Amino acid sequence: MLTAVDKIKAYIDSNDYNEQLLLVATLFHDVAKVDVAMMKDGKNVFYGHANKSAIKVGPVLKRMGFDESEIKIIQFYINHHDDFISWRFADENVNSWNQYLRPITVEEVEKYLAKNMKDYNNESWIKDKLTWVRLIKLCYADVQSQAETAIWQGKVVGTMEEKMGKLKAIESLIKKVME
């Protein structure tokens, strides 16, 4: 988590209060991994950690003096920081271990945004393009705090460069859809 905090500093304006909320979200984004960690097929998995982290941090943020609207935004960033890990380029071969990867297309980004805007009762901040760009900044920092190469059963299954490329493509489509 601390590496992600260090990495996000390159993406944020420290004088922007909304970006300071993003920095707080980055600090706490993986806090519940320890609560959900388990082994599956010989590897560590952390299913549901984002949502559990968002819930877990609520009382802490309240004690720190954040108001309900600030807490809701911070929890949004935490809850959605891993949303884009299961996306793929439209022309990318879907591998046998995960045929449920979502293609990176305008239509899929539109569906994703519409669902989340509905889930958050159309609050004004959820309609703000900067909210979504900030979320991607957290995703960038999170990816940059992970291993450069992911290896599973002796095979390279992903790289930081690939993940960053996907995030950049998604960010571009979010900006386009939100215009």
Disulfide bonds with the S-S distance in Angstrom:
none
